[in-house]
Amino acid sequence: MAVGSGRPNLPLAMIPGHPDQYTREELRKVVEMVTLDQVIKALTVQPHEAKIAPESEPKDTDVVFEGTFEEVNKFFYDNQWQEGIPIVPPTIEKVEEFLRFTDRSPTEVLGTLLPDSREATIWNIAVNGVMAGCRPEYMPVLIALVEVMVDPQYGVEHSSNTPGAEALITINGPIIKDLDFNYGQGALRVGFQANTSIGRFWRLYLRNVAGFLPHETDMGTFGNTWRVVLAENEDALAEIGWKPTSVDQGFNEGDNVVTVARYTSGGVIVSVFGNTAEEVLPYLEDGLVRHIGWELVFTTGSLVSWGCACTQRPHLILSPCIAKVIAKSGYSKNDVKEHLYEHARVPAWKVEQIGKWSNFVQSTLCTLVEAGVIPKQFCESTDPNRMVPIVCSPKDFLVSVSGDPLRNNAYVFAHNGKLGYTTSKKIGLPMNWDRVLKQAKEK
């Protein structure tokens, strides 16, 4: 991490093991015996000047290896350029085929990605797209995803934090059908090339360009694997008069948009029975509350020193038949969000307890309200049993519609707050999109 941020000789003072495993007296002894001398040395002895040697990166068109499919994959694995799953060898010809699907220059730099401070370019997007098993016509989607990655709002530098949260990509617009995304049964299952390979691309790009490597700069305690792309069922949305997630994110209906957020976990809400919203919504409220626990620190400001207050944005995915039942009762999507805000609540004492368990700032909710960190709804009284929201605003909920149209199940994703904040980008298509897409489909 220090090398990527330009401080290759950063002095470190070590505490053996995890501080929480010691009693207060044991920790004091460990610090006095092991850590203290290192702190003093770091503060009083000038370290040797260290210069960062430039990476011996090949030029864009250089061939770095030649061999059989098996030999190429062994070479890439040995260099940590693939994650243990065979990659498609990125030949010059295959990369150039991807470049046909964008009007942007291969040398264009979209931004610089931590932790390794490498440039994200159109060329290396194409290279990793080939490797991930994408089709060339997916290139506009891949570019939009990297535009999310370089956006400071998203916070890509947190992609290695210890809870091991993983990104979910949600896609909207006509491009869903153009590229044959699955938005029906098995919407979050591998098995469909667009959903699967583009999901893999995200993790591969984090590895190869941003520089997140396991046992080095990726510090997830357990971690999650990459998730397939979630495509919304926009036909079902149109049928019930609801707008897509992209519109909730500020775009026009009909725009092609990707939305990315990092989620710590996800869980299914099974068999949501009922033929009215009044019967269905309590089950969804309960599901949200059950699946969101320690992540409430991103709502209530227990991580306020990181600027993380009010950044929890849970994602609720409804199968089409559940959405239809709710809409039939006269609820818009915004009505659903308002209802969840008022009814998906937890006792104030539980939120404060989670803050203490998580070993973050030991503040009461009323203290945080008085400081202007969170809304007044969190301190309408001092009763520890009062019910408080799990988000700061109804708009903080994401509600999408996808999955098997004949099953009454829902899914909840608990958000990692500012450490992978919900960010959307419009997908830019080349001027000759219709022609090159038709040619691609004919191959």
Buried (B, 14 or more C-beta within 10 A) or exposed (E): BEBBEEEBEEBEBEEEEEEEEBEEEEBEEBBEEEBEEBEEEEEEEEEEEEEEEEEEEEEBEEEEEEEEEEEBBBBBBEEEBBBEEBBBBBBEEBBBBBBBBBEBEBEBEBBBBBBBBBBBBBBBBBBBBBBBBBBBBBBBBBBBBBBBBBBEEBBBBBBBBEBBBBBBBBBBBEBBEBBBBBBBEBBBEBEBBBBBBBBBBBBBBBBBBBBBBBEEBBBBEEBBEBBBBBBBBBEBBEBBEBBBBBBBBEBEEEBBBBBBBBBBBBBBBEEBEBEEBEBBBBBBBEBBBEBBBBBBBBBBBBBBEBEBBBBBBBBBBBBBBBBBBBBEBEBBBBBBBBBBBEBBBBBBBBBBEBBEEBEBBEBBBBBBBEEEBBBEBBBEEEEEEBBBBBBBBBEBBBBBBBBBBEBBBBBBBBBBBBBBBBBBBBBBBBEEBEEBBEEBEEE
